[in-house]
Amino acid sequence: MRLDGIFIGIEVDDAAAADAAIAAKLTEVCPVDIFAVDDGALKIVEGALDECVLCRLCQDAVPGKVTVLKLYDGGAPL
């Protein structure tokens, strides 16, 4: 799954997004509430995307499953 804001894009591996435990973990670690859980699956909160502070907590929580893209830098990964 992928969702883009104006400045930040978030990509999450589809299998990880469907995993309730991973969804809960991402929701817990994000300081700006970019992630939510909907019916046990991960949801990216569109209105929160550009609030990303580039802290890498989501990437550290589930290595290799989340990519943060800096759209203001040509889509470069964080």
C-alpha positions as CSV (number, residue, x, y, z in Angstrom):
1,M,0.0,0.0,0.0
2,R,1.2,3.5,-0.7
3,L,-0.2,6.9,0.1
4,D,1.3,10.3,-0.8
5,G,0.8,13.6,0.9
6,I,2.3,16.8,-0.4
7,F,5.8,16.3,1.1
8,I,5.9,12.8,2.4
9,G,4.9,9.4,0.9
10,I,4.5,6.2,2.9
11,E,4.8,2.7,1.4
12,V,4.0,-0.3,3.5
13,D,4.5,-3.9,2.4
14,D,1.0,-5.3,1.6
15,A,1.4,-8.4,3.7
16,A,2.6,-6.3,6.6
17,A,-0.3,-3.9,6.2
18,A,-2.7,-6.9,6.5
19,D,-1.0,-8.2,9.7
20,A,-2.9,-7.0,12.8
21,A,0.2,-7.2,15.0
22,I,2.3,-5.1,12.7
23,A,-0.6,-2.6,12.3
24,A,-0.9,-2.3,16.1
25,K,2.9,-1.8,16.4
26,L,3.1,0.9,13.8
27,T,0.1,2.7,15.4
28,E,1.8,2.5,18.7
29,V,5.2,3.9,17.7
30,C,4.3,6.8,15.4
31,P,4.4,10.1,17.3
32,V,2.2,11.9,14.8
33,D,-0.5,9.3,14.3
34,I,0.2,8.5,10.6
35,F,-1.0,4.9,11.1
36,A,-4.3,3.6,12.4
37,V,-6.0,0.2,12.6
38,D,-9.2,-0.5,10.7
39,D,-10.8,-4.0,11.0
40,G,-7.4,-5.4,12.1
41,A,-5.5,-4.0,9.1
42,L,-3.3,-1.0,8.8
43,K,-4.7,2.3,7.5
44,I,-2.5,5.3,6.6
45,V,-4.2,8.5,7.8
46,E,-4.0,10.8,4.8
47,G,-4.3,14.0,6.8
48,A,-1.4,13.1,9.0
49,L,1.2,12.2,6.3
50,D,2.8,15.6,6.0
51,E,3.1,15.7,9.8
52,C,5.9,13.1,9.6
53,V,9.0,14.2,11.6
54,L,11.3,11.7,9.8
55,C,12.0,9.9,13.1
56,R,12.3,6.4,11.5
57,L,10.4,4.8,14.4
58,C,8.1,3.0,12.0
59,Q,11.0,1.7,10.0
60,D,12.8,0.5,13.1
61,A,9.6,-1.2,14.4
62,V,9.2,-3.3,11.3
63,P,12.5,-3.4,9.3
64,G,12.1,-3.7,5.6
65,K,8.3,-3.3,5.7
66,V,7.9,0.5,5.7
67,T,9.5,3.1,3.4
68,V,9.2,6.8,4.0
69,L,9.6,8.9,0.8
70,K,10.7,12.5,0.7
71,L,8.5,13.8,-2.2
72,Y,10.1,17.2,-1.8
73,D,13.4,15.5,-2.7
74,G,12.3,13.7,-5.8
75,G,10.9,10.8,-3.9
76,A,14.1,9.9,-2.2
77,P,13.7,7.3,0.5
78,L,14.5,8.3,4.1
